[in-house]
Amino acid sequence: MRVWDLDQKLLCDRHLLGEHNEIHTIWSIITNNLKGFSNHPETNRWRGKLKALYLRHEATAREMERRGFKHKSALDENLVTGKAVQDEFKDSIEAQERLLSDKDPDCAERIRRKVP
């Protein structure tokens, strides 16, 4: 489970869509008080920051649509609470770029070129 802290434009399609799914999973766990993955470090990192998670989702959805994917799964804006900025990172931005580059050649190329 991972929501990256990089600009969504740097994510390849696979990681962009994967992040979108993870955002929905974390959102559902927190807003519905679900047990599964409720103590996962990535879930805990977003507790008290639903506004930041909501904003991340909105930016991810915009990037998906920019790439031609259809987005039809809005988050409930009425549930938005907490901090608007995610200030707790599992890894530095540089480390996240290296991790993604090592995982996926498409991400590596996007990161190398700093795709606008």
C-alpha positions as CSV (number, residue, x, y, z in Angstrom):
1,M,0.0,0.0,0.0
2,R,1.5,3.3,-1.1
3,V,0.5,6.8,-1.9
4,W,3.5,8.6,-3.4
5,D,4.4,12.2,-2.5
6,L,5.7,13.0,-6.0
7,D,4.0,15.0,-8.7
8,Q,1.5,12.6,-10.3
9,K,2.9,13.5,-13.7
10,L,6.0,11.6,-12.8
11,L,4.1,8.4,-12.2
12,C,3.7,5.9,-15.1
13,D,0.1,4.9,-15.9
14,R,0.4,1.7,-13.8
15,H,1.5,3.6,-10.7
16,L,-0.9,6.5,-11.3
17,L,-3.9,4.1,-11.4
18,G,-2.5,2.1,-8.6
19,E,-2.2,5.2,-6.4
20,H,-5.7,6.1,-7.2
21,N,-6.9,2.7,-5.9
22,E,-4.8,3.1,-2.8
23,I,-6.2,6.5,-2.1
24,H,-9.7,5.1,-2.2
25,T,-8.7,2.2,0.0
26,I,-7.2,4.5,2.6
27,W,-10.1,6.9,2.4
28,S,-12.6,4.0,3.0
29,I,-10.6,2.6,5.9
30,I,-10.5,5.9,7.7
31,T,-13.9,7.3,6.9
32,N,-15.7,4.0,7.5
33,N,-13.6,3.0,10.5
34,L,-12.7,-0.4,8.8
35,K,-10.4,-2.9,10.5
36,G,-8.4,-4.2,7.5
37,F,-5.2,-2.3,7.1
38,S,-6.3,0.2,9.8
39,N,-2.9,0.0,11.4
40,H,-0.9,0.0,8.2
41,P,1.8,2.7,8.3
42,E,0.4,4.3,5.0
43,T,-3.1,4.4,6.5
44,N,-1.8,6.0,9.7
45,R,0.2,8.6,7.8
46,W,-3.1,10.0,6.4
47,R,-5.1,10.0,9.7
48,G,-6.0,13.6,10.6
49,K,-5.2,14.6,7.0
50,L,-8.3,13.7,5.0
51,K,-8.2,17.1,3.4
52,A,-4.7,16.4,2.1
53,L,-5.8,12.9,0.9
54,Y,-8.8,14.5,-0.8
55,L,-6.6,17.0,-2.6
56,R,-4.1,14.3,-3.6
57,H,-7.1,12.3,-5.0
58,E,-8.3,15.4,-7.0
59,A,-4.9,15.9,-8.5
60,T,-4.6,12.2,-9.3
61,A,-8.0,12.2,-11.0
62,R,-7.0,15.3,-13.0
63,E,-3.9,13.6,-14.2
64,M,-5.8,10.4,-15.1
65,E,-8.2,12.5,-17.2
66,R,-5.4,14.4,-18.8
67,R,-4.0,11.0,-20.0
68,G,-7.3,9.9,-21.3
69,F,-8.6,7.7,-18.5
70,K,-12.2,8.2,-17.3
71,H,-12.6,9.0,-13.7
72,K,-15.9,8.3,-12.1
73,S,-15.2,7.8,-8.4
74,A,-15.3,11.0,-6.5
75,L,-14.6,11.2,-2.8
76,D,-17.3,12.6,-0.5
77,E,-16.3,16.2,0.1
78,N,-18.5,16.3,3.2
79,L,-16.0,14.0,4.9
80,V,-13.0,16.2,4.3
81,T,-11.3,17.1,7.6
82,G,-7.9,17.7,9.0
83,K,-4.7,19.1,7.6
84,A,-4.5,20.1,3.9
85,V,-0.9,19.1,3.6
86,Q,0.8,15.8,4.0
87,D,3.9,16.5,6.0
88,E,4.8,13.0,7.1
89,F,6.9,11.1,4.5
90,K,8.0,7.5,4.7
91,D,10.9,8.3,2.3
92,S,12.3,11.6,1.1
93,I,11.2,12.8,-2.4
94,E,14.6,11.8,-3.8
95,A,14.3,8.3,-2.3
96,Q,10.8,8.0,-3.7
97,E,12.1,8.9,-7.2
98,R,14.8,6.3,-6.8
99,L,12.4,3.6,-5.6
100,L,10.0,4.3,-8.5
101,S,12.8,4.4,-11.0
102,D,14.1,1.0,-9.8
103,K,10.6,-0.5,-10.0
104,D,9.5,0.6,-13.4
105,P,11.3,1.8,-16.5
106,D,8.4,4.0,-17.6
107,C,8.5,5.8,-14.2
108,A,12.3,6.0,-14.5
109,E,12.0,7.7,-17.9
110,R,9.3,10.2,-16.6
111,I,11.4,11.0,-13.6
112,R,14.6,11.4,-15.6
113,R,12.9,13.8,-18.0
114,K,10.9,15.5,-15.2
115,V,7.8,15.2,-17.4
116,P,5.9,18.5,-17.2
